Amino acid sequence: MSDLESWLAAPGAASNDLIFRAHRGRTVPIPDTLTSVPGYPEKLRIYRIAASRYWQVRCWFDGKTYSKSLRTTSKQNAMALAKRFFDATAAAVHMGRDPESESGSPGFTQVAERLFQQEAARQRRGEFSRGSLQVMRNRLNAHILPQLGSLPVRAVDYAALQTFADSLGREGFTTTTISQYLVIVRKILKMARHLGHITEVPEFPHIRVTSTPRGGFSLAEYRQLLRKARALQGRSHPLLRTLPENQRYWIARDLLVMPQDIAWVIGFMVNTFVRPGDIKKMQHKHIEEVRGKHMYLRMNLPETKRHDKPIVSMRAAVRIFALIQRRNAQAGFGGPDDYLFLPQVSNREHALAVMNQLFHWVMAECGLSIGPLGQKRTLYSLRHTSIMFRLLYGQGIDMLTLARNARTSVNMIERFYASSLSGEMNVGMLQSRRQTAPAPAPA
């Protein structure tokens, strides 16, 4: 006789008892997972159940059990969230409020997801890029929801926000990044206010943001990078010396050989003001060569950071582009829709990652991976170099013109690009005198 038949044959057994018993068993704490939270009363415990992949929490107050899914698979995160759950529940009981009504709908996570849906709709309307939406999703999943998600939205007060900011600081995030995380939290709380879940947005902790300028290169360092990239052409990345033949790596082995493209990327970025994101998407159809009183490239690139105006290059970029065109045409990649750099790599996110890896190799060979202020240099440092060179060597360069051509703002140039410049670097311009017309001869 089967277990089901034995159960049904038992005196007084209802036909659905076994089904309900099995269902209850899926929500009962798994004994081996019951864990007390250090530093808190024994009655506060986290545990797992068969019906969910997330950790749960429960505690007792005044003879009543309060429980909640913590919506995290990390035990360490569950411990931190359980403490917040206990504090919020204890505060509600102490103030005579119903913890269950506060810990239920609406919760912080629910409002956050509502906000994300709204932002996704804005992104579909073209108000900002898909990349920006993905950054928001990543930050919600990485730190915001694991630390604040278990709280009712009305329990997210100044103390909770300060604790959240402090935890990001301990993780090693810069003040700029912490401020960006708090911007998302503020948006969530503003939506909660608009929906009537809270009456006012709590005060936020003050984060003094210190702008760290990008680690650009000096003229001598730029030339050193170009020479090294050309010297390494055709050589295999040092990683291949230690990588076993049968072991896979995230970059294909044929892409770990230095191509011509990296020297071109270095020269092209410094002479065109473009971002690394432009490099990965740049196609032949985006570039028009202009020859007249001035020789330059007119680049009509896809919109980046709400900027869609054409970019005008320096004269040297014309020669680099001609070399790229010739190579790509010979390799069968000279069509309007073909990409300029690493055109054989169809996945452009991967292509950019490969270029960044190879550029790091060039910097390491030159000993230039770290900037003068301790910044870690990346491909983005070449854009910094491009703008910095115009400020240093451009004759009477107009800041607004430079900002518009580089698809940025004057404020961003002053904060991040020009902040590393000193008066002595342009001493000639500082000491120059305006040419005045001679006084007319007396009549």
SVG drawing of the C-alpha trace seen along z (x, -y; Angstrom):
<svg xmlns="http://www.w3.org/2000/svg" viewBox="-13 -118 71 120">
<polyline fill="none" stroke="black" stroke-width="0.4" points="0.0,0.0 1.3,-3.4 1.8,-6.3 -1.2,-8.1 -3.4,-4.9 -2.2,-4.3 -3.0,-7.9 -6.5,-7.8 -7.2,-4.4 -6.5,-5.9 -9.5,-6.5 -10.9,-10.0 -8.6,-11.0 -10.0,-13.6 -9.3,-13.1 -7.2,-16.3 -5.3,-16.1 -2.1,-14.8 -2.2,-17.5 -2.6,-20.2 0.1,-18.6 2.5,-18.7 1.7,-22.3 2.3,-23.3 5.6,-21.5 6.9,-23.7 6.4,-26.8 7.9,-25.3 11.4,-26.4 14.1,-24.0 15.6,-23.0 19.3,-23.2 18.8,-26.7 17.4,-28.3 20.0,-30.9 20.0,-33.5 21.2,-37.0 24.3,-37.8 23.8,-40.8 20.0,-40.5 17.5,-38.6 17.3,-34.9 13.7,-35.3 15.0,-37.0 16.0,-34.2 16.5,-33.8 15.7,-30.6 14.9,-29.0 11.8,-27.2 11.2,-24.7 8.7,-27.0 11.2,-29.8 14.8,-30.4 15.0,-33.5 15.8,-33.7 13.0,-34.5 13.0,-36.2 10.7,-35.9 10.6,-37.3 8.1,-37.6 6.7,-40.7 4.0,-40.6 3.2,-36.9 2.7,-37.5 4.9,-36.2 6.0,-38.5 7.7,-37.1 8.7,-38.2 10.6,-37.1 13.9,-39.0 14.1,-38.5 17.8,-37.7 19.7,-34.4 22.8,-35.7 23.0,-34.7 25.2,-37.7 22.6,-40.1 19.8,-38.3 21.5,-39.0 21.7,-42.7 18.1,-42.8 16.8,-40.9 18.3,-43.5 16.5,-46.2 13.3,-44.2 13.6,-43.8 14.3,-47.4 11.4,-48.6 9.0,-46.1 10.2,-46.9 9.7,-50.6 6.2,-50.1 5.2,-48.0 6.7,-50.5 4.7,-53.4 1.5,-51.4 1.3,-50.9 0.6,-47.7 3.9,-46.3 2.1,-44.0 0.4,-47.0 3.7,-48.8 5.7,-45.8 3.2,-44.8 2.1,-46.9 3.5,-49.2 7.1,-48.2 10.2,-49.9 10.8,-47.2 7.3,-47.6 7.7,-51.3 11.2,-50.8 9.8,-48.4 7.0,-50.8 9.6,-53.6 11.7,-51.2 8.7,-50.5 8.1,-54.2 11.8,-54.8 11.6,-51.9 8.6,-53.6 10.6,-56.9 13.6,-55.0 11.3,-53.5 10.1,-57.0 13.8,-58.0 14.2,-60.3 17.5,-58.6 19.6,-55.6 19.1,-51.9 22.5,-51.9 21.4,-54.4 18.3,-52.3 20.6,-49.2 22.8,-51.1 19.7,-51.9 18.7,-48.2 22.2,-47.1 22.4,-49.5 18.9,-48.5 19.9,-44.8 23.4,-45.2 23.0,-47.4 19.7,-49.4 17.2,-46.5 19.4,-44.1 19.8,-46.8 16.5,-48.8 14.2,-46.4 12.8,-44.6 11.7,-47.9 8.2,-49.4 8.7,-52.6 7.7,-54.8 10.4,-53.2 13.2,-54.6 14.2,-57.6 17.4,-59.6 19.0,-57.0 18.3,-54.2 19.7,-56.4 22.8,-57.3 23.4,-53.6 23.0,-52.8 25.5,-55.6 28.0,-54.4 27.8,-50.8 28.6,-52.0 31.6,-53.9 32.9,-50.7 32.6,-49.0 35.1,-51.5 32.7,-53.5 33.7,-57.1 31.5,-60.0 30.4,-60.5 29.1,-57.0 27.4,-57.1 25.7,-60.3 24.4,-58.6 23.0,-55.7 21.2,-58.2 19.7,-59.9 17.9,-56.7 16.7,-56.2 15.4,-59.8 13.5,-59.1 11.9,-56.1 10.8,-58.1 9.5,-60.9 7.3,-58.4 6.1,-57.1 5.1,-60.6 3.3,-61.1 1.4,-57.9 0.4,-59.0 2.4,-56.3 4.4,-58.9 3.6,-62.5 7.1,-63.9 10.5,-62.7 13.0,-62.3 16.1,-64.4 19.1,-62.8 22.6,-62.6 25.0,-65.2 27.6,-63.7 30.4,-66.0 31.2,-65.1 34.8,-65.5 35.3,-65.6 38.2,-63.4 39.7,-64.5 40.2,-61.8 43.8,-60.6 44.8,-62.1 48.3,-61.8 50.9,-64.4 52.2,-65.0 55.3,-62.9 53.2,-60.0 50.8,-60.1 53.7,-59.7 55.1,-56.9 51.8,-55.1 51.7,-55.4 55.2,-54.0 54.6,-51.1 51.3,-50.1 53.0,-50.0 56.0,-48.1 53.6,-45.5 51.7,-45.0 51.6,-41.3 52.8,-40.1 50.7,-37.9 49.3,-39.1 51.5,-37.9 48.4,-36.1 48.8,-33.5 52.1,-32.4 50.4,-31.1 47.0,-30.1 46.8,-26.3 46.0,-25.4 42.7,-23.6 41.5,-26.4 39.0,-28.9 39.3,-32.6 36.6,-35.4 38.6,-36.8 39.3,-34.5 43.0,-33.7 43.2,-35.4 42.0,-38.6 44.8,-38.5 47.3,-39.4 48.0,-43.2 46.3,-44.5 46.9,-47.8 43.6,-49.0 44.9,-49.9 47.5,-52.5 44.8,-53.9 42.3,-54.1 44.9,-56.0 45.6,-58.5 42.0,-58.8 40.5,-59.4 43.0,-62.1 42.3,-63.9 38.5,-63.6 37.2,-64.1 35.0,-61.0 34.1,-58.7 34.9,-54.9 31.2,-54.3 31.5,-56.2 34.4,-54.0 32.5,-50.8 29.5,-52.0 31.4,-54.1 30.7,-53.0 32.1,-54.3 28.8,-56.0 29.1,-58.2 32.3,-60.0 32.6,-62.6 36.0,-63.9 36.1,-67.7 38.9,-69.3 39.0,-73.0 40.7,-75.8 40.7,-73.3 41.0,-69.5 38.9,-67.6 36.4,-64.8 32.8,-65.7 31.4,-62.9 27.6,-62.4 27.6,-59.8 24.6,-58.2 23.4,-60.3 25.3,-60.0 24.3,-61.5 21.6,-63.6 24.0,-65.1 23.5,-64.5 25.4,-67.4 28.2,-66.6 31.8,-66.4 34.7,-68.1 38.1,-66.4 41.6,-67.7 43.6,-67.6 45.6,-64.5 42.5,-62.4 42.1,-62.6 45.3,-60.7 44.4,-58.1 41.0,-57.6 42.5,-57.1 44.7,-54.3 41.7,-52.6 39.7,-52.9 42.4,-51.3 42.9,-48.4 39.2,-47.7 38.6,-47.8 41.4,-45.2 39.9,-43.0 36.3,-43.2 35.0,-45.6 34.8,-48.9 31.1,-49.2 29.0,-52.0 27.6,-49.8 31.0,-48.2 32.7,-49.3 36.0,-51.2 37.8,-49.4 37.9,-45.6 35.2,-45.3 35.4,-41.5 33.9,-41.4 30.1,-41.6 29.4,-41.9 30.3,-45.5 30.3,-45.4 32.8,-42.6 34.8,-44.6 35.1,-47.5 36.1,-45.2 38.8,-43.7 40.1,-47.2 40.2,-48.2 42.1,-45.0 44.7,-45.6 45.0,-49.3 45.7,-48.3 48.5,-46.0 50.0,-49.0 49.8,-51.2 51.3,-48.5 54.2,-48.2 54.8,-51.9 54.2,-52.1 51.3,-54.5 48.4,-52.6 48.0,-55.1 47.6,-58.8 49.5,-61.5 46.7,-61.8 46.4,-58.0 43.6,-57.6 43.3,-54.3 43.6,-55.1 41.3,-53.6 40.3,-54.3 38.3,-57.2 41.6,-58.8 42.2,-59.4 39.2,-61.6 40.4,-63.5 43.8,-63.9 42.0,-65.2 40.2,-68.0 43.1,-68.8 45.4,-69.2 43.0,-71.8 43.0,-73.7 46.7,-73.7 47.7,-74.1 44.7,-75.7 45.2,-79.4 42.5,-81.3 40.2,-78.3 36.6,-79.1 35.3,-76.9 31.7,-76.8 32.8,-75.8 35.0,-73.1 32.3,-71.8 29.7,-71.6 32.2,-69.9 33.1,-67.3 29.4,-66.7 29.7,-67.8 29.1,-71.0 31.3,-73.8 30.7,-72.8 31.9,-69.2 35.0,-70.5 35.8,-72.8 35.1,-70.1 36.7,-67.0 39.0,-68.1 40.4,-71.5 40.7,-70.8 44.2,-69.3 45.5,-72.3 47.6,-75.0 48.3,-78.6 51.9,-77.8 50.9,-75.3 49.6,-78.2 51.9,-80.9 52.4,-82.2 48.7,-82.9 48.5,-84.5 51.3,-86.9 50.1,-87.6 49.0,-91.1 46.1,-92.0 47.2,-93.5 45.8,-97.0 45.4,-99.0 47.8,-102.1 46.3,-105.4 45.0,-107.2 47.2,-110.1 45.9,-113.5 43.9,-115.2"/>
</svg>
